[in-house]
Amino acid sequence: MIHDRLNNLPEYDDQINQLWDETYKTFTHKIIVLDDDPTGVQTVHGVPVYTEWSQDTIEAIFQDSHQMVFILTNSRSFTKEKTEQEHRKIAERIGNVSDENGQPYLLISRGDSTLRGHYPLETAVLKNGLEDHSTIKIDGEIISPFFQEGGRITINDKHYLTENNSYIPVGKTEFAEDRIFSFENSNLKNWIEEKTKGEFKADSVTSISIEELRKLDITKMMNKLEALNYFNKLIVNAVTEEDIKAFCIALLKVINKNNKHFLFRTAASFTKVIGNISNKPYLTKKELLKETNSHGGLIIVGSHVQKTSEQLNKLKELNNIHFFEFNCEVAHDSQLLQQEKETIQSQANDLILNGHTVCIYTSRKKINFEHNQKDKEIQFSLKISQALTSFVSNCKYKPNYVVAKGGITSSDVGTIGLAVKRAEVMGQIIPGVPVWKTGNDSRFPNIPYIIFPGNVGSDEALKQVIQLLES
C-alpha cells in the first residue's frame, strides 16, 4: 500500500527552485547545529565542526565566515544529568552572544533518524536556557527525522526505515528496542506524546502533509507555522529532499518576518537543505589521501547494532587487513582491561609502522543490564569506548587514515583519540558516511577521518570503503 502511495505522488517542477532561490537570498541567520554524535555531518561538505562549546568558541562560531557550523556535543553518550547541564551552558552562551552581536540564528538539535537520543530533554533545556538568557521566546518545535541517504522517510506522520525495497515502521526495528533510548510508536504524533510523557498530546501536534508540500501550498504551511505557540510541535512529512526544501521555503518566509522563533529536532537531511549545501560527488582516493606516508591505516569498530556486525563480517573477507578483537568482558576488571589494551596496542603499532592496516573491533557478544540501570550501561559503554579511543591516542605512528564505526566510538576517537578541536567536513565517501579533514592542531594533522555510522550502509559498505582506501 505504501508503495502505491509513493508511486502516485506528483513531481515538483522548476518553480520550487525559483522560489527557493528568491527566499534564501534574504536569509542571513547563523545556523548552529548541535550534533548528538559525529554522524550528523553525513549530508554536508565545506562546513566547520567544533568539538567544544566554551564561551570563546561560541563567540568564534558567530564570527566564523561560514553561515552554518556544527558543534559536536556527542550527547547521545551522556547521562540525562550531563545532557541537561551541557545544553544549559550552550543555550546560555548562544543566547548571550547572539544578543551582544545582534546576530539572529537558527538552533538545530540534530538527532538520530531512527529516533534514538535524549529527546525531549535536549530541546526542552535549550528552550528554557535561550528564553532565560536572551530576548526571544520560542514559539514551536519542528520535528523532521527524514534522512534520504539512510532510507528514512516520513509519510502520513509515520516514520519508516527503508530496507531492500521494504518499508518498516521504525517502532518495529531493532533501534526502537535500544536499551537506553527505547520507544514504541512509529507515528510521530504518538511518539511525541510517548516521549514527552503526555505533556504534548498527539492531537495537539500539527503536521505538514506530503500533499501540501507537493502542491507548494506555501500559504497554508506558513499559516501552520505562524499558529505555533507554547512550544507546540510540528511534524514535517518527507520522502525526498525536495519535500524538505518546499517546507523550508515556507519556514524562511515566516522567519524573515522576524516574529516567530523555532527550535528544530531533525536528522541530517534537514541540515543540508536549510544550509543550502550543494550535492557533491563522493570522495575519491586521490582526494582523500593527498598526503600519504608508508604507514598503514587504523580502523576502530565499536557499534554493536546488527548492521555493524554484518559489515564487520564482510570486512573480514579482506586478507590484507589485520584484525584484533577487543574483549568487552574485561571492562569489568581494571587489571584485565589494561592487559588487553597493552597487548593489542603493541602489535597494532608495529603493524601500522610497517605499512599494514589494522582493524580493532569490540567482541560481538551483547552484555545485558537491567532496565533500571541505564546510567550504569552508559558508563560501561563509555569505558569500552575509552579503551577503543586509547588505541588511537596511543598510536605511535601517523596512520594514513582513521575509520571509526559507531556514534559514541567515532566521537571519542575524533575528540580524544585524534584531539580534534576544529575540523572541516570534506564530504562523503559513500552515502551517509562523512569524512573530516583533521585540523593542524590535532594529534595527526591533515589526515582523513572517516566517520561510519553504526546503522548506515549495506552489508558490503564498510568493506567497500576500505577497498577504496587500500586500492
ABEGO torsion letter per residue (X at the ends): XAAAAAAABBBBBAAAAAAAAAAAAABABBBBBBBABAAAAAABBGBBBBABABAAAAAAAAABABABBBBBAGAAABBAAAAAAAAAAAAAAAAAAAAAAGBBBBBBBBBBAAGBEBOAAAAAAAAAAAAAABABBBABBBBBABBAAAGBBBBGGBBBBBBGGBBBBAAABAAAABAAABBABABAAAAAAAAAGGABBAAABBBBBAAAAAAGBAAAAAAAAAABBGGBBBBBBBABAAAAAAAAAAAAAAAAAGABBBBBBBBAAAAAAAAGBBBBBBBBAAAABABBBABBBBBBBABABAAAAAAAAAAAABAABBBBBBBAAAAABAAAAAAAAAAAAAAAAAAAAAGBBBBBBBBABBBBBBAAAAAAAAAAAAAAAAAAAAAAAABABBBABBBBBEAAAAAAAAAAAAGBABBBBAEBABBGBBBBBBBAABABBGBBBBBBBAABEBAAAAAAAAAAAAX
